[in-house]
């Protein structure tokens, strides 16, 4: 049976964006409102590196050629961050032209060609009362920014099938899990469809808001349910929930597979909502003995 454990006792205001750094065998994640980049060592169960940055962080991705350099989305910019010199270089800005409120970049991931995909959200999160449809989704590669979608409300998790033919994407506040046809060579997305609407679709009524997301080797989605203290495994073919994992933290935010064999699921969480009063809120969790692998 699967086992849910606290991996780290470090309290994060908004833990997010876990990324397994294969080369160092460590887990990178962000404390978005620290704002900090955090490296967690599984062997010693300690944070071996914490880098304070200037703006709220959405995500981080190590460079293919050098994992001491990260691409970090923070504020409204995409930056190259050197972990050794602590230098940050702005690569591009992702700006929301029509928003009535301040926004920032949120979740982001690279596709198999190394293109960054990321979208935006309001800095102040008001799940019930926010103005919807004022945010955007972009891709960025080789110095070129492409606007992909408008009318997004709270851009979140992104992942792809193993054959790179389908991209999945969460817009948290309408609670929609989308699928697109994906063209890896061109980076084109088309044929958008809604696989599930959280809080509405049967089986999803109690699942809060779809947040960060990853995929296993069998092309099943693993979606973090914000405000519901859960991660669900979803079959994208049928949109059925296959597995639900409950956590002692209410505000689970994102997940990734990691560990040497990619068979541990790491899950981040948040403490900023006023009702996140449990001792486990804001901690990093690990789920083992899942019987599946990522990557």
C-alpha positions in Angstrom: 0.0 0.0 0.0 1.2 3.5 -0.7 2.8 5.5 2.1 2.5 9.2 2.7 5.2 10.8 4.8 6.6 14.2 5.7 9.8 14.5 3.7 10.9 17.9 5.2 9.7 19.8 8.3 10.5 23.1 6.7 7.4 25.4 6.7 6.8 27.1 3.3 4.5 30.0 2.9 3.7 28.7 -0.6 5.7 25.6 -1.5 5.5 25.0 -5.3 7.2 23.7 -8.4 9.1 20.6 -7.3 11.6 19.4 -9.8 13.8 16.4 -9.5 17.4 17.3 -10.3 18.7 14.0 -11.7 22.3 15.0 -11.9 22.7 15.9 -8.2 20.1 13.4 -7.0 18.3 16.2 -5.1 14.9 17.8 -5.2 14.5 21.5 -6.1 11.4 23.4 -5.3 10.3 27.0 -4.6 8.9 28.8 -1.7 7.0 31.2 -4.0 6.4 33.8 -1.3 9.8 33.5 0.4 10.7 34.1 -2.3 13.3 31.3 -2.3 14.7 28.5 -4.3 15.2 25.4 -2.1 17.3 22.3 -2.6 16.3 19.3 -0.5 18.7 16.3 -0.1 16.8 13.1 0.4 19.7 11.2 1.9 20.2 13.6 4.8 16.6 15.0 4.8 18.0 18.5 4.9 17.8 21.7 2.9 21.3 21.9 1.5 20.8 25.2 -0.5 18.4 28.1 -0.1 18.6 31.1 -2.5 16.6 34.2 -1.7 15.3 36.0 -4.8 13.5 39.3 -5.4 10.0 38.5 -6.7 7.4 35.9 -6.1 8.5 32.7 -7.9 6.4 30.6 -10.2 8.8 27.8 -11.2 12.3 26.7 -11.8 14.0 24.5 -14.4 17.7 23.5 -14.5 19.5 24.1 -17.7 20.3 21.0 -19.7 24.0 21.9 -20.1 24.6 23.1 -16.5 22.4 22.3 -13.5 24.0 25.1 -11.5 22.1 27.4 -13.7 18.3 27.6 -13.5 15.6 29.2 -15.6 13.3 30.8 -13.0 10.0 32.5 -13.6 9.5 35.2 -11.0 7.4 38.4 -11.0 6.6 39.1 -14.6 9.9 37.9 -15.9 11.8 34.7 -17.0 15.3 34.8 -15.6 18.5 32.9 -15.8 19.8 32.4 -12.3 23.3 31.3 -11.5 23.3 29.4 -8.2 27.0 29.9 -7.7 27.4 33.7 -8.4 23.8 34.4 -7.4 23.5 36.5 -10.5 20.0 36.9 -12.2 19.6 37.8 -15.9 16.3 38.8 -17.4 15.5 36.7 -20.5 12.0 37.9 -21.3 8.9 39.4 -19.8 5.5 37.8 -19.8 3.1 40.7 -19.3 -0.7 40.7 -18.9 -1.8 43.8 -20.9 -5.5 43.9 -19.8 -5.4 43.0 -16.2 -7.0 45.3 -13.5 -4.8 43.8 -10.8 -1.0 43.0 -10.4 -0.1 39.6 -11.8 2.9 37.3 -11.9 4.1 34.2 -13.7 3.0 30.9 -12.1 3.6 27.3 -13.0 5.9 26.5 -16.0 7.5 23.5 -17.6 9.8 22.7 -20.5 8.6 20.4 -23.3 10.7 17.7 -24.9 12.3 20.3 -27.3 13.3 22.5 -24.3 10.7 25.2 -24.9 9.4 26.8 -21.7 5.6 27.0 -21.3 4.3 29.2 -18.5 1.2 31.3 -17.7 0.2 34.0 -15.2 -2.1 34.6 -12.3 -3.1 37.5 -10.0 -0.6 38.0 -7.2 -3.5 38.2 -4.7 -5.4 34.9 -4.8 -9.1 35.2 -4.2 -10.5 31.9 -5.3 -14.1 32.9 -4.9 -14.1 36.6 -6.0 -11.3 37.1 -8.5 -11.9 38.7 -11.9 -11.6 35.8 -14.3 -10.1 35.6 -17.8 -7.5 38.4 -17.6 -4.3 36.2 -17.6 -2.3 34.5 -20.3 -0.2 31.5 -21.4 3.0 31.7 -23.4 5.9 29.6 -24.7 9.5 30.8 -24.8 12.4 29.4 -26.7 15.7 30.6 -28.1 15.0 34.2 -27.2 11.5 34.1 -28.8 8.3 34.6 -26.8 5.0 33.4 -28.3 1.6 34.2 -26.9 -0.4 31.0 -26.8 -3.7 31.6 -24.9 -5.6 34.5 -23.5 -8.7 34.5 -21.2 -6.8 32.4 -18.6 -7.7 33.1 -14.9 -5.0 31.2 -12.8 -2.5 29.4 -15.0 -1.3 26.2 -13.5 0.0 22.6 -14.0 1.3 21.5 -17.4 2.4 18.1 -18.7 2.6 16.0 -21.9 2.0 12.4 -22.9 5.1 10.2 -23.6 4.6 10.5 -27.4 4.3 14.3 -27.1 1.1 14.3 -29.0 -1.1 15.7 -26.2 -0.5 18.5 -23.8 -2.5 18.9 -20.6 -3.1 22.1 -18.8 -4.9 23.4 -15.6 -6.6 26.7 -15.2 -7.2 26.6 -11.5 -10.1 29.0 -10.9 -12.6 27.9 -13.4 -11.2 24.5 -12.3 -10.7 23.2 -15.8 -8.4 20.4 -16.8 -7.7 21.0 -20.5 -6.2 18.7 -23.2 -4.7 20.0 -26.5 -3.3 18.3 -29.6 0.4 19.1 -29.4 2.9 19.4 -32.2 6.3 19.0 -30.8 8.2 20.2 -33.9 6.4 23.5 -34.2 5.1 23.9 -30.6 1.6 24.4 -31.9 -1.4 23.6 -29.7 -4.9 23.0 -31.1 -8.2 21.3 -30.5 -8.6 22.4 -26.9 -11.1 20.3 -24.9 -12.1 20.2 -21.3 -11.5 16.8 -19.7 -12.9 17.7 -16.3 -14.2 20.6 -14.4 -13.2 20.4 -10.7 -16.1 20.9 -8.2 -18.6 20.1 -11.0 -17.8 16.9 -13.0 -19.0 13.8 -11.2 -16.1 12.4 -9.2 -14.4 15.8 -9.0 -17.0 17.5 -6.7 -14.8 17.5 -3.6 -11.4 18.0 -5.2 -11.0 21.8 -4.8 -8.9 23.5 -7.5 -6.6 21.8 -10.0 -3.0 23.0 -9.2 0.3 21.5 -10.2 0.4 18.3 -12.3 2.7 15.6 -13.6 2.3 12.3 -15.6 3.4 8.7 -15.1 5.0 6.3 -17.6 1.5 4.9 -18.3 0.3 8.4 -19.4 -1.9 8.8 -16.3 -2.1 12.3 -14.9 -1.3 13.1 -11.2 -3.0 16.3 -10.3 -2.6 18.3 -7.0 -5.9 19.4 -5.5 -5.5 22.8 -3.9 -7.8 23.3 -0.8 -8.7 19.6 -0.8 -5.5 18.1 0.6 -5.2 15.6 -2.1 -3.5 14.3 -5.2 -5.5 12.4 -7.7 -4.5 10.1 -10.5 -6.6 10.6 -13.6 -7.0 8.6 -16.7 -7.0 11.3 -19.5 -8.8 8.9 -21.9 -11.9 8.5 -19.7 -11.3 11.5 -17.4 -12.0 9.1 -14.5 -10.3 9.5 -11.1 -8.3 6.3 -10.6 -6.6 7.0 -7.3 -7.0 9.6 -4.6 -4.2 10.2 -2.1 -5.1 12.3 1.0 -2.6 14.5 2.8 -2.5 16.0 6.3 -2.1 19.5 4.7 -5.1 21.2 3.2 -3.4 23.3 0.6 -1.4 20.8 -1.5 0.0 22.7 -4.5 2.2 20.7 -6.8 3.9 17.3 -7.4 6.6 15.6 -9.3 8.1 12.1 -9.5 11.7 11.8 -8.3 14.2 9.5 -6.6 16.7 7.4 -8.4 14.0 5.3 -10.1 11.4 8.1 -10.4 9.1 6.1 -8.2 8.5 8.6 -5.4 6.0 11.3 -5.7 7.0 14.6 -4.0 4.2 17.0 -3.1 4.5 20.6 -1.9 2.0 22.6 0.2 1.2 26.1 1.4 0.5 27.9 4.7 -0.6 31.3 3.5 -4.4 30.7 3.6 -5.8 31.7 7.1 -7.2 28.2 7.7 -3.9 26.5 7.0 -3.3 26.0 10.8 -2.3 22.3 10.9 1.3 21.5 11.9 1.7 19.7 8.5 0.5 22.7 6.4 3.3 24.0 4.2 5.5 20.9 4.4 7.0 18.8 1.7 5.6 15.3 1.4 6.7 12.1 -0.2 4.6 9.2 -1.4 6.2 5.8 -1.9 5.1 2.3 -2.8 2.7 3.8 -5.5 3.5 1.0 -7.9 4.0 3.5 -10.7 6.9 5.6 -12.0 7.3 9.0 -13.6 9.4 9.8 -16.6 
